[in-house]
Amino acid sequence: MDDIRIPDMYSHFIYEEFHPNDEDDLELWTGEFLDTFFKEGAEGFFIPIGDKELYDVDGNAISQEEFKKQIDKFHILYPAITEYKYDIINLNIEGDYATVEVDISWAGLNNQERAMVRHHDISTLRLKRSLDIGWDVIQAKIVGWNSVG
């Protein structure tokens, strides 16, 4: 690297760019997705989902708009998520794709039943390496979500 000195200009090297850690990145992006997914009023927030390759729970290709509509339907049915927690139990990386199994429990106020509902089970996220920022979720099977009609 040339030694070029310009006032108020800095060069930074990001270790991850030279020595990436896929497991840490997958944990980070899984958490980003779930934190935003379970956040009340998540519209307008960045949610790390793919823009070209997305699938519904059955593996059928869908648009980003349809994926976001499904999340919106969830938030209409459950306008208040009172608690949630997750624990990543398994990561499987296959080239530019990864599957993350997550033990999720959450509770929320169900608008139709007008009662608190609790869910707890293993959920699965499918992610794809992003050229821009780490990993994008391309498919999500989350306990209590995919059954929302």
Backbone as CSV, one residue per row, in Angstrom:
resi,resn,N_x,N_y,N_z,CA_x,CA_y,CA_z,C_x,C_y,C_z
1,MET,0.849,-1.174,0.000,0.000,0.000,0.000,0.895,1.237,0.000
2,ASP,0.546,2.178,-0.828,1.300,3.425,-0.883,1.051,4.242,0.379
3,ASP,2.076,4.965,0.799,1.971,5.838,1.962,1.555,7.225,1.479
4,ILE,0.239,7.438,1.414,-0.301,8.714,0.944,-0.900,9.432,2.155
5,ARG,-0.476,10.644,2.366,-0.953,11.396,3.538,-1.785,12.594,3.066
6,ILE,-3.059,12.543,3.423,-3.976,13.642,3.124,-4.615,14.037,4.452
7,PRO,-4.623,15.329,4.775,-5.199,15.764,6.058,-6.650,15.270,6.213
8,ASP,-6.969,14.782,7.414,-8.312,14.317,7.784,-8.789,13.107,6.980
9,MET,-7.907,12.385,6.348,-8.276,11.164,5.633,-7.626,9.977,6.346
10,TYR,-8.406,8.926,6.522,-7.934,7.747,7.233,-8.183,6.502,6.398
11,SER,-7.313,5.553,6.524,-7.508,4.236,5.902,-7.793,3.242,7.017
12,HIS,-8.811,2.421,6.796,-9.177,1.402,7.782,-9.231,0.053,7.091
13,PHE,-8.754,-0.942,7.778,-8.847,-2.301,7.283,-9.782,-3.066,8.206
14,ILE,-10.733,-3.737,7.625,-11.695,-4.507,8.410,-11.257,-5.960,8.380
15,TYR,-10.955,-6.479,9.548,-10.443,-7.838,9.686,-11.364,-8.844,9.012
16,GLU,-12.681,-8.676,9.188,-13.670,-9.606,8.626,-13.573,-9.719,7.103
17,GLU,-13.139,-8.670,6.442,-13.044,-8.722,4.986,-11.947,-9.688,4.539
18,PHE,-10.933,-9.865,5.379,-9.825,-10.739,5.021,-9.925,-12.112,5.671
19,HIS,-10.588,-12.186,6.807,-10.750,-13.445,7.537,-12.189,-13.560,8.038
20,PRO,-13.142,-13.788,7.124,-14.548,-13.841,7.540,-14.828,-15.038,8.453
21,ASN,-15.789,-14.865,9.334,-16.232,-15.925,10.223,-17.718,-16.133,9.957
22,ASP,-18.038,-17.099,9.103,-19.418,-17.320,8.682,-20.342,-17.624,9.857
23,GLU,-19.874,-18.402,10.819,-20.724,-18.752,11.955,-21.135,-17.499,12.741
24,ASP,-20.177,-16.639,13.036,-20.493,-15.398,13.756,-21.426,-14.514,12.932
25,ASP,-21.170,-14.429,11.628,-22.018,-13.607,10.761,-23.441,-14.153,10.711
26,LEU,-23.585,-15.466,10.630,-24.926,-16.061,10.602,-25.665,-15.805,11.903
27,GLU,-24.969,-15.903,13.021,-25.605,-15.597,14.304,-26.046,-14.140,14.345
28,LEU,-25.202,-13.241,13.847,-25.524,-11.817,13.811,-26.769,-11.551,12.968
29,TRP,-26.801,-12.080,11.732,-27.906,-11.782,10.823,-29.180,-12.514,11.207
30,THR,-29.060,-13.672,11.844,-30.246,-14.348,12.384,-30.856,-13.475,13.476
31,GLY,-30.014,-12.962,14.364,-30.496,-12.078,15.423,-31.105,-10.801,14.875
32,GLU,-30.474,-10.207,13.857,-31.018,-8.988,13.242,-32.413,-9.244,12.680
33,PHE,-32.567,-10.368,11.976,-33.866,-10.701,11.391,-34.909,-10.892,12.485
34,LEU,-34.604,-11.718,13.490,-35.580,-12.011,14.539,-35.905,-10.784,15.382
35,ASP,-34.898,-9.977,15.712,-35.154,-8.758,16.491,-36.112,-7.833,15.754
36,THR,-35.925,-7.688,14.456,-36.805,-6.828,13.664,-38.165,-7.486,13.473
37,PHE,-38.188,-8.792,13.216,-39.441,-9.514,13.004,-40.368,-9.379,14.211
38,PHE,-39.823,-9.538,15.412,-40.649,-9.504,16.615,-40.841,-8.100,17.183
39,LYS,-40.287,-7.104,16.523,-40.445,-5.724,16.996,-41.815,-5.208,16.593
40,GLU,-42.459,-4.570,17.538,-43.764,-3.972,17.276,-43.606,-2.848,16.251
41,GLY,-44.468,-2.817,15.253,-44.396,-1.764,14.251,-43.111,-1.799,13.459
42,ALA,-42.749,-2.972,12.933,-41.466,-3.149,12.251,-41.417,-2.516,10.859
43,GLU,-42.565,-2.025,10.361,-42.503,-1.434,9.040,-41.600,-0.207,9.061
44,GLY,-40.817,-0.072,8.030,-39.865,1.023,7.955,-38.493,0.656,8.475
45,PHE,-38.377,-0.431,9.229,-37.090,-0.889,9.725,-36.420,-1.753,8.678
46,PHE,-35.105,-1.752,8.668,-34.365,-2.633,7.771,-34.509,-4.067,8.262
47,ILE,-34.949,-4.934,7.382,-35.032,-6.349,7.723,-34.191,-7.101,6.695
48,PRO,-33.215,-7.863,7.155,-32.267,-8.486,6.226,-32.867,-9.671,5.471
49,ILE,-33.622,-9.358,4.407,-34.168,-10.406,3.549,-33.653,-10.196,2.137
50,GLY,-33.655,-11.281,1.374,-33.179,-11.203,0.000,-34.059,-10.318,-0.853
51,ASP,-33.508,-9.821,-1.934,-34.314,-9.009,-2.844,-34.580,-9.725,-4.165
52,LYS,-33.852,-10.782,-4.447,-34.036,-11.504,-5.705,-34.470,-12.952,-5.500
53,GLU,-34.129,-13.515,-4.365,-34.420,-14.926,-4.119,-35.069,-15.075,-2.750
54,LEU,-36.396,-15.314,-2.767,-37.155,-15.513,-1.536,-38.145,-16.656,-1.736
55,TYR,-38.435,-17.371,-0.646,-39.339,-18.513,-0.710,-40.333,-18.470,0.435
56,ASP,-41.537,-18.979,0.169,-42.503,-19.114,1.253,-42.175,-20.374,2.060
57,VAL,-42.988,-20.681,3.032,-42.713,-21.801,3.930,-42.652,-23.132,3.187
58,ASP,-43.360,-23.233,2.042,-43.389,-24.479,1.267,-42.277,-24.565,0.228
59,GLY,-41.461,-23.524,0.113,-40.367,-23.539,-0.841,-40.713,-22.948,-2.196
60,ASN,-41.889,-22.322,-2.318,-42.279,-21.674,-3.570,-41.673,-20.276,-3.635
61,ALA,-41.178,-19.904,-4.808,-40.586,-18.570,-4.977,-41.651,-17.494,-4.784
62,ILE,-41.307,-16.446,-4.029,-42.199,-15.307,-3.825,-41.395,-14.022,-3.954
63,SER,-42.110,-12.917,-4.091,-41.450,-11.613,-4.211,-41.144,-11.053,-2.822
64,GLN,-40.272,-10.073,-2.796,-39.949,-9.399,-1.549,-41.210,-8.726,-0.989
65,GLU,-42.020,-8.178,-1.883,-43.270,-7.529,-1.470,-44.200,-8.532,-0.773
66,GLU,-44.329,-9.733,-1.333,-45.185,-10.756,-0.731,-44.625,-11.210,0.621
67,PHE,-43.319,-11.364,0.714,-42.689,-11.753,1.975,-43.002,-10.714,3.052
68,LYS,-42.863,-9.434,2.701,-43.141,-8.360,3.658,-44.627,-8.316,4.018
69,LYS,-45.518,-8.626,3.047,-46.956,-8.671,3.343,-47.265,-9.750,4.373
70,GLN,-46.577,-10.884,4.264,-46.794,-11.959,5.233,-46.355,-11.517,6.630
71,ILE,-45.267,-10.772,6.710,-44.823,-10.245,8.004,-45.844,-9.235,8.523
72,ASP,-46.364,-8.384,7.632,-47.384,-7.408,8.045,-48.639,-8.098,8.573
73,LYS,-49.067,-9.184,7.921,-50.239,-9.937,8.395,-50.010,-10.459,9.813
74,PHE,-48.789,-10.914,10.066,-48.444,-11.392,11.403,-48.609,-10.269,12.421
75,HIS,-48.127,-9.073,12.082,-48.201,-7.949,13.013,-49.619,-7.422,13.179
76,ILE,-50.473,-7.620,12.190,-51.888,-7.253,12.340,-52.566,-8.229,13.303
77,LEU,-52.270,-9.518,13.160,-52.851,-10.523,14.053,-52.285,-10.423,15.465
78,TYR,-50.993,-10.113,15.560,-50.320,-9.974,16.861,-49.736,-8.564,16.973
79,PRO,-50.575,-7.572,17.304,-50.078,-6.193,17.356,-49.127,-5.928,18.521
80,ALA,-49.157,-6.788,19.529,-48.270,-6.591,20.676,-47.569,-7.905,21.017
81,ILE,-46.278,-7.957,20.754,-45.455,-9.091,21.173,-44.887,-8.697,22.534
82,THR,-45.266,-9.448,23.559,-44.876,-9.050,24.913,-43.524,-9.611,25.322
83,GLU,-43.126,-10.706,24.711,-41.821,-11.282,25.038,-41.396,-12.221,23.921
84,TYR,-40.110,-12.341,23.753,-39.584,-13.370,22.871,-38.138,-13.637,23.233
85,LYS,-37.734,-14.862,22.996,-36.330,-15.216,23.169,-36.014,-16.330,22.180
86,TYR,-34.748,-16.417,21.855,-34.334,-17.448,20.909,-32.950,-17.949,21.279
87,ASP,-32.683,-19.163,20.828,-31.379,-19.772,21.043,-31.033,-20.555,19.781
88,ILE,-29.939,-20.199,19.136,-29.510,-20.914,17.934,-28.972,-22.270,18.363
89,ILE,-29.547,-23.326,17.776,-29.135,-24.665,18.176,-28.339,-25.395,17.102
90,ASN,-28.404,-24.913,15.856,-27.653,-25.584,14.799,-27.439,-24.643,13.617
91,LEU,-26.237,-24.672,13.060,-25.894,-23.917,11.843,-25.344,-24.902,10.825
92,ASN,-25.831,-24.821,9.602,-25.319,-25.672,8.542,-25.023,-24.794,7.328
93,ILE,-23.760,-24.700,6.954,-23.339,-23.851,5.838,-23.003,-24.743,4.650
94,GLU,-23.604,-24.411,3.509,-23.342,-25.123,2.247,-23.026,-24.076,1.192
95,GLY,-21.759,-23.725,1.052,-21.355,-22.711,0.075,-21.919,-21.353,0.444
96,ASP,-22.722,-20.781,-0.448,-23.312,-19.466,-0.214,-24.670,-19.534,0.476
97,TYR,-25.093,-20.728,0.903,-26.372,-20.909,1.585,-26.136,-21.477,2.980
98,ALA,-27.068,-21.177,3.859,-26.965,-21.703,5.223,-28.366,-21.941,5.777
99,THR,-28.467,-22.921,6.651,-29.699,-23.195,7.374,-29.400,-23.032,8.855
100,VAL,-30.253,-22.271,9.526,-30.083,-22.020,10.953,-31.330,-22.520,11.675
101,GLU,-31.135,-23.446,12.615,-32.241,-23.922,13.448,-32.215,-23.129,14.742
102,VAL,-33.381,-22.633,15.119,-33.485,-21.734,16.260,-34.618,-22.201,17.173
103,ASP,-34.320,-22.333,18.454,-35.341,-22.623,19.449,-35.947,-21.278,19.849
104,ILE,-37.217,-21.060,19.473,-37.859,-19.766,19.696,-39.064,-19.934,20.614
105,SER,-39.193,-19.022,21.550,-40.429,-18.921,22.330,-40.840,-17.455,22.332
106,TRP,-42.137,-17.229,22.159,-42.642,-15.868,22.149,-44.093,-15.844,22.608
107,ALA,-44.528,-14.694,23.039,-45.916,-14.507,23.462,-46.405,-13.174,22.913
108,GLY,-47.681,-13.166,22.538,-48.252,-11.942,22.005,-49.750,-11.931,22.130
109,LEU,-50.313,-10.747,22.028,-51.749,-10.566,22.089,-52.330,-10.868,20.712
110,ASN,-53.181,-11.892,20.646,-53.817,-12.290,19.396,-55.096,-11.482,19.220
111,ASN,-55.180,-10.710,18.133,-56.331,-9.849,17.872,-57.619,-10.632,17.680
112,GLN,-57.573,-11.778,17.024,-58.776,-12.564,16.764,-59.316,-13.202,18.034
113,GLU,-58.434,-13.775,18.821,-58.852,-14.463,20.045,-58.953,-13.520,21.234
114,ARG,-58.428,-12.311,21.085,-58.391,-11.328,22.162,-57.828,-11.934,23.452
115,ALA,-56.715,-12.629,23.265,-56.066,-13.282,24.400,-54.573,-13.376,24.135
116,MET,-53.814,-13.548,25.201,-52.381,-13.784,25.072,-52.169,-15.211,24.580
117,VAL,-51.295,-15.354,23.608,-50.984,-16.659,23.038,-49.477,-16.860,23.146
118,ARG,-49.078,-18.060,23.528,-47.657,-18.393,23.642,-47.297,-19.455,22.605
119,HIS,-46.103,-19.315,22.050,-45.586,-20.295,21.093,-44.163,-20.659,21.499
120,HIS,-43.832,-21.933,21.315,-42.469,-22.379,21.585,-42.204,-23.626,20.741
121,ASP,-41.170,-23.563,19.921,-40.793,-24.708,19.092,-39.519,-24.356,18.321
122,ILE,-39.048,-25.328,17.574,-37.881,-25.123,16.720,-38.341,-24.441,15.432
123,SER,-37.646,-23.388,15.050,-37.914,-22.665,13.813,-36.669,-22.758,12.940
124,THR,-36.846,-22.518,11.645,-35.741,-22.648,10.693,-35.661,-21.408,9.807
125,LEU,-34.455,-20.889,9.666,-34.196,-19.802,8.728,-33.232,-20.307,7.673
126,ARG,-33.502,-19.960,6.431,-32.585,-20.262,5.328,-32.000,-18.927,4.910
127,LEU,-30.674,-18.853,4.826,-30.001,-17.608,4.472,-29.102,-17.800,3.264
128,LYS,-28.845,-16.703,2.578,-27.941,-16.702,1.431,-26.930,-15.584,1.631
129,ARG,-25.683,-15.889,1.309,-24.627,-14.881,1.424,-24.985,-13.686,0.540
130,SER,-24.863,-12.496,1.098,-25.174,-11.268,0.380,-23.883,-10.638,-0.122
131,LEU,-23.930,-10.094,-1.304,-22.766,-9.391,-1.830,-22.577,-8.061,-1.118
132,ASP,-23.669,-7.536,-0.557,-23.619,-6.223,0.085,-23.265,-6.297,1.568
133,ILE,-24.011,-7.119,2.307,-23.890,-7.072,3.770,-24.080,-8.427,4.422
134,GLY,-23.152,-9.247,4.453,-23.259,-10.490,5.226,-24.189,-11.532,4.648
135,TRP,-25.333,-11.754,5.308,-26.279,-12.801,4.923,-27.697,-12.254,4.899
136,ASP,-28.506,-12.714,3.916,-29.923,-12.353,3.814,-30.770,-13.575,4.116
137,VAL,-31.864,-13.377,4.835,-32.834,-14.446,5.032,-33.613,-14.596,3.735
138,ILE,-33.711,-15.823,3.231,-34.467,-16.065,2.000,-35.692,-16.950,2.244
139,GLN,-35.755,-17.580,3.424,-36.922,-18.379,3.782,-36.978,-18.460,5.305
140,ALA,-38.180,-18.372,5.850,-38.322,-18.421,7.304,-39.524,-19.282,7.684
141,LYS,-39.281,-20.238,8.546,-40.344,-21.057,9.131,-40.294,-20.785,10.628
142,ILE,-41.151,-19.863,11.073,-41.131,-19.420,12.466,-42.392,-19.896,13.164
143,VAL,-42.196,-20.540,14.305,-43.318,-21.062,15.077,-44.346,-19.955,15.301
144,GLY,-45.620,-20.264,14.962,-46.713,-19.317,15.160,-46.887,-18.290,14.072
145,TRP,-45.986,-18.235,13.095,-46.104,-17.229,12.028,-46.659,-17.822,10.745
146,ASN,-46.069,-18.875,10.251,-46.395,-19.378,8.932,-47.825,-19.911,8.821
147,SER,-48.486,-20.108,9.948,-49.875,-20.564,9.903,-50.845,-19.396,9.826
148,VAL,-50.335,-18.160,9.906,-51.202,-16.982,9.834,-51.745,-16.871,8.425
149,GLY,-53.062,-16.844,8.281,-53.700,-16.848,6.968,-53.892,-15.567,6.378
